Amino acid sequence: MALAGCCAQDVVTPPGPGEDAAASTQDDARAAGDRDAAPGIDATNSDAGAMFLDAMTAMNADAAMSSLACHVDRFMVCEDLEEATSTNDEASDASNLNASSPGCINGDNFSAGGFMHTSRICPVEAADWYSTNFVHCDSITYFAEYRLHPLTPCEPGALRLEVQGRNCADPTVRCTTTGADQSIIFEVPPGNMVGSFKAGVIRVATDVKIDYELTYSVRR
């Protein structure tokens, strides 16, 4: 008879009616609460991450720009031999560059040709202006083109090419930009006269020293 009380046994009481449903309801509520809270946390983290990435992108862009060879200390010496004795910062002070073939030498005797001029623009210069003589044909329309090609690595738009009296919105004028290169091509209508074009290389960016090529050509 002593054997009947020698060992204690755990007794598992099965849940009563409704207890499983109540526990399940509490678990569902907690899970739903977690899901409701998560989007807010994710959105906050996402906004902070986006702001961080934007800041890093801006910093990297600034660092990349400042590392380009064209950006210099404006107080350092910048030798521009072309302006050693005079300045061509204004269109009225343009340096004269004569093409070997300015169009029609006489009548409609047209000859294509041109030239390339190399120079430098310094941080304290507003622009370099050049004047090119040309001759109209009697009855032939031909095209004249100026092309600017920076030789010093710099961001696009650091310089701007202009031709006085030529508007890019005019249907007789075509302006194109490819990377840092710029081109302005325009019609030269018939006319019994000799004239000159004035082209300007305008400095847009601050504190830059840029060597460049300015090409002029005429063609049919």
C-alpha positions as CSV (number, residue, x, y, z in Angstrom):
1,M,0.0,0.0,0.0
2,A,3.0,2.3,0.5
3,L,3.7,2.1,-3.2
4,A,0.6,4.1,-3.9
5,G,2.0,7.3,-2.5
6,C,5.7,6.9,-3.5
7,C,5.8,9.1,-6.6
8,A,4.2,12.5,-7.3
9,Q,2.8,13.0,-10.8
10,D,2.3,16.3,-12.7
11,V,-1.2,16.8,-13.7
12,V,-1.9,18.8,-16.9
13,T,-5.3,20.3,-16.9
14,P,-6.7,20.8,-20.4
15,P,-7.8,24.4,-21.1
16,G,-11.4,25.1,-20.6
17,P,-13.8,26.2,-23.3
18,G,-12.8,29.7,-24.7
19,E,-9.3,29.8,-23.2
20,D,-7.6,28.9,-26.5
21,A,-9.6,31.6,-28.4
22,A,-8.7,34.2,-25.8
23,A,-4.9,33.5,-25.9
24,S,-5.0,33.4,-29.7
25,T,-6.8,36.8,-29.7
26,Q,-4.1,38.3,-27.4
27,D,-1.3,37.0,-29.6
28,D,-3.0,38.4,-32.7
29,A,-3.4,41.8,-31.0
30,R,0.3,41.9,-30.1
31,A,1.3,40.9,-33.6
32,A,-0.9,43.5,-35.1
33,G,0.5,46.1,-32.8
34,D,4.0,45.2,-33.9
35,R,3.0,45.5,-37.5
36,D,1.4,48.9,-37.0
37,A,4.5,50.2,-35.2
38,A,6.9,48.9,-37.8
39,P,5.9,51.1,-40.7
40,G,6.5,54.2,-38.7
41,I,9.9,53.1,-37.7
42,D,10.8,52.0,-41.2
43,A,9.6,55.3,-42.6
44,T,11.7,57.3,-40.1
45,N,14.8,55.2,-40.9
46,S,14.1,55.5,-44.6
47,D,13.9,59.3,-44.4
48,A,17.1,59.6,-42.4
49,G,18.9,57.3,-44.8
50,A,17.7,59.3,-47.8
51,M,18.9,62.5,-46.2
52,F,22.3,61.0,-45.4
53,L,22.7,59.7,-49.0
54,D,21.7,63.2,-50.4
55,A,24.3,64.8,-48.1
56,M,27.0,62.4,-49.1
57,T,26.2,62.8,-52.8
58,A,26.5,66.6,-52.5
59,M,29.7,66.3,-50.6
60,N,31.2,64.0,-53.2
61,A,30.1,66.3,-56.0
62,D,31.7,69.3,-54.3
63,A,34.9,67.3,-53.7
64,A,35.0,66.1,-57.3
65,M,34.5,69.6,-58.6
66,S,37.2,71.1,-56.4
67,S,39.6,68.4,-57.5
68,L,39.3,69.3,-61.2
69,A,42.4,70.9,-62.7
70,C,40.6,74.1,-63.7
71,H,39.8,75.2,-60.1
72,V,42.7,77.3,-58.7
73,D,43.4,79.8,-56.0
74,R,42.4,83.2,-57.6
75,F,45.4,84.8,-55.8
76,M,47.9,82.6,-57.5
77,V,49.8,83.9,-60.6
78,C,47.9,83.1,-63.8
79,E,50.0,83.9,-66.9
80,D,48.0,84.9,-70.0
81,L,50.6,86.0,-72.6
82,E,47.8,87.2,-74.9
83,E,46.9,89.9,-72.4
84,A,50.5,90.8,-71.4
85,T,50.1,94.3,-72.9
86,S,46.4,94.7,-73.6
87,T,43.0,93.2,-72.5
88,N,40.2,91.7,-74.6
89,D,37.7,91.3,-71.8
90,E,35.1,93.4,-73.7
91,A,33.7,93.0,-77.2
92,S,34.9,96.6,-77.9
93,D,38.4,95.5,-77.2
94,A,38.3,92.3,-79.2
95,S,41.6,90.8,-80.5
96,N,41.6,90.6,-84.3
97,L,41.9,87.1,-85.8
98,N,41.8,86.9,-89.6
99,A,40.8,83.7,-91.3
100,S,42.9,82.7,-94.3
101,S,39.7,82.2,-96.3
102,P,37.0,84.7,-95.2
103,G,34.3,83.4,-97.6
104,C,33.9,85.1,-101.0
105,I,37.0,87.1,-101.9
106,N,35.1,88.6,-104.7
107,G,31.7,88.0,-106.3
108,D,30.7,84.4,-105.7
109,N,34.2,83.1,-105.6
110,F,33.8,81.1,-102.4
111,S,36.7,79.4,-100.6
112,A,36.2,77.3,-97.5
113,G,38.8,77.5,-94.7
114,G,39.4,78.8,-91.1
115,F,41.8,78.7,-88.2
116,M,42.3,77.5,-84.7
117,H,43.4,79.9,-81.9
118,T,44.7,78.7,-78.5
119,S,44.5,80.8,-75.4
120,R,43.8,80.9,-71.6
121,I,41.3,82.5,-69.4
122,C,42.2,83.4,-65.8
123,P,40.1,83.7,-62.6
124,V,40.2,87.5,-62.8
125,E,39.2,87.7,-66.5
126,A,35.5,88.1,-67.4
127,A,36.0,87.0,-71.0
128,D,38.2,86.8,-74.1
129,W,36.7,88.4,-77.2
130,Y,37.9,88.0,-80.7
131,S,37.1,89.7,-84.0
132,T,37.2,87.9,-87.4
133,N,36.8,89.6,-90.7
134,F,34.6,88.2,-93.5
135,V,33.3,89.0,-96.9
136,H,29.7,88.4,-98.1
137,C,29.1,86.6,-101.4
138,D,27.1,88.3,-104.1
139,S,24.4,85.7,-104.3
140,I,25.6,82.7,-102.2
141,T,24.7,81.9,-98.6
142,Y,27.4,80.2,-96.7
143,F,27.9,79.1,-93.1
144,A,30.3,80.3,-90.4
145,E,31.1,78.4,-87.3
146,Y,32.8,79.0,-84.0
147,R,33.7,76.0,-81.8
148,L,35.0,76.1,-78.3
149,H,37.0,73.2,-76.9
150,P,38.4,73.5,-73.3
151,L,41.8,71.9,-72.9
152,T,41.8,72.0,-69.1
153,P,39.5,69.4,-67.5
154,C,36.6,71.3,-65.9
155,E,32.8,70.9,-65.4
156,P,30.6,71.6,-68.4
157,G,29.3,75.1,-68.4
158,A,32.4,76.6,-66.8
159,L,32.8,78.7,-70.0
160,R,30.2,80.0,-72.4
161,L,30.6,80.7,-76.1
162,E,28.9,83.7,-77.6
163,V,28.8,85.4,-81.0
164,Q,27.7,89.0,-80.9
165,G,24.4,89.6,-82.8
166,R,23.6,85.8,-83.1
167,N,20.7,84.5,-81.1
168,C,20.5,80.7,-80.6
169,A,16.7,81.0,-80.9
170,D,17.0,82.4,-84.4
171,P,16.2,79.7,-87.1
172,T,19.4,80.8,-89.0
173,V,21.6,80.0,-86.0
174,R,22.3,76.6,-84.4
175,C,23.9,76.2,-81.0
176,T,25.1,72.8,-79.7
177,T,26.8,71.6,-76.6
178,T,28.6,68.2,-76.3
179,G,30.1,67.8,-72.9
180,A,32.3,70.8,-72.4
181,D,32.5,71.6,-76.1
182,Q,30.3,74.3,-77.6
183,S,29.5,75.3,-81.1
184,I,27.6,78.2,-82.8
185,I,27.0,77.9,-86.5
186,F,25.1,80.5,-88.5
187,E,24.2,81.6,-92.0
188,V,26.0,84.4,-93.8
189,P,23.5,85.7,-96.4
190,P,24.5,87.4,-99.7
191,G,25.5,91.0,-99.5
192,N,28.1,93.2,-101.2
193,M,30.0,94.1,-98.1
194,V,32.9,93.3,-95.8
195,G,32.3,92.9,-92.1
196,S,33.5,91.2,-88.9
197,F,32.2,88.7,-86.4
198,K,32.9,89.0,-82.7
199,A,33.0,85.9,-80.7
200,G,33.4,85.7,-76.9
201,V,34.7,83.0,-74.5
202,I,32.9,84.0,-71.3
203,R,34.0,82.8,-67.9
204,V,31.0,81.5,-66.0
205,A,32.6,79.5,-63.1
206,T,34.5,81.3,-60.4
207,D,38.2,80.8,-59.6
208,V,39.1,78.8,-62.7
209,K,42.1,78.8,-65.0
210,I,41.2,77.2,-68.3
211,D,43.3,76.7,-71.5
212,Y,41.1,76.4,-74.6
213,E,40.9,76.2,-78.4
214,L,38.7,78.5,-80.4
215,T,38.1,77.3,-83.9
216,Y,36.6,79.3,-86.7
217,S,35.6,77.9,-90.1
218,V,33.4,78.8,-93.1
219,R,31.8,76.4,-95.5
220,R,28.9,76.1,-98.0
